[in-house]
Amino acid sequence: MTKVGEHITLDIIGTTKEYDSSIFEKVINDIAKAAEVTILNISKYKFEPQGFTILALLAESHMSFHTFPENGMISFDFFTCGKVNPSIAVDIIKKEFEYKRIVKKEFNRDTKAFYRDIYSSPGLQKSYVVNDVNSKKRI
């Protein structure tokens, strides 16, 4: 297995206010400082009638926020290469936003693959771990 980085996603659920875009940029800068990553560029877009996306391109990969005010949800994504742990972002986000709950998903980005057993019963889904996948690109 070759690990290339770590990835977390946070679904910040139960938000009741639409935050100003400046708060997202502040949070990204706070996380970048705490994680000791380098921001190369920040791109943001305000959707009409609502919603906002901000993406920070990092020397170590990326982080982003996507808002869904109509669903009371903010999605956060942080992928880092090397030895940076993206979970450092969780406490910063908890301090900045009002929410009911946060769903955190974390996974390594690597060459290990999981394949679902198509013959498993719906109540007992099995997966196989495949450490090396050899496949030829088809033209």
N, C-alpha and C positions, 0 to 999 in steps of 0.2 A: 504494500500500500504506500502510495506517495501522497502525503498531506500537503495541500497548497494553501489552506487557510481555514478560517472559522467564519460561520455565518449565523446571525440571529435575526429573527423577525419578531416584532411585538405588535399585537393587535390591541390597541388602547380603546377599550369598549366603555360606552356609557358617558361619552363626553357630551356636554350640553351646550357648549358655547363654541362659536367659530373664532378661533384664535387668529390674531393678526400675523401676517407673514414674518414680521420681524422676530417674533418669539421662536419660530422654527430655525431661523438663521442663528440666533443666540444659542439655542440648544445644540445645534450642530457644532458651533465653535467651542462650546463648553465640553462637549464629548470629545472633540478632536484634541483639545488641550489635555484632558484627563487621560486619553488613550495614547497620547504622544504620536499622533498621526498628522500628516501634512495635507492640508486642503490645497488642491491645485486650482479648482474652479467650482463655483456654485451657480446652478441654473434653477430658476423658479418660474412657475406659471400659475396664474389665478384663473380658475374656470368660472364660467357664467352659467347659471346664476350663483353657483356655490362650489366650493372645493378648491384645493390648493395642492400643488406638488412642488417639492424642493429636492434637488439632487446635489450632493457634494461629491465631486470626483476627487479621490484621494490618491496620493502616491502609493498607498497601500491597498487600494481598491475603491469602495464607494459606501455612502450612506444616504438614505432618503426617507422622506416623510410624504405620505399621501393622505389627504383628509377626505372624509365622507360624512359631511355634516348631516345629510339627510338620513344617515344610518347611525349617527352618534358614535363615529369611529374614526380613529387615526391609525394608520399603518406605518410602521417603522421598519427599516431594513438596514443592516450593517454587515458588510462582508469585509473581512480583513485578510491580508496575506501575511505570511511570516508568523511571528510570535505575538502579535497583538491579540488580546482577548476582547471581542466586541461586547461582552456582557458588562463591561464597565459603564455602558450607556444606561443600563436599567435604573440605577439610583438617581441619575440626573433627570431622566424622563419622569420618574415618579414625583420628583419635587416640582416640576414645571407645569404639569397638566392635572386637571381635575378629571377623575374617571371612576367607574364602578369596579372594573377589573382589567387586568392585563393578561393576555395569553402570550406566553413566550415559547418560541420554537427555536432550537439551536441544533446545528449540525456541522460536521466537518466537511470541507470540500476536499475530496480525495479521489483516488482511483478505485476505491471499493464500491461495489454496486450491490443493490438488493433487487432480487427478482421475485415477484409474487408467483406462488404455485397456483396455476390456473385450475388445478384439480381439488383445491381445498374447499371445504364447505364454507358458506358465508359466515357462520358463527365461529369458525376456527381457521382464520386465514394464516397460512404459512408463507414464509419467505426464505429464500436461499441467499447466502452471502457469497458473492463472487469477488475474489481478490484481484484477478486480472481478467480483463476482457480483451480478447484479440479479435478485431474485426477489420475487414478490408473495406475501404471506401468503394462504394459502387458508383459507376459512372453511367 
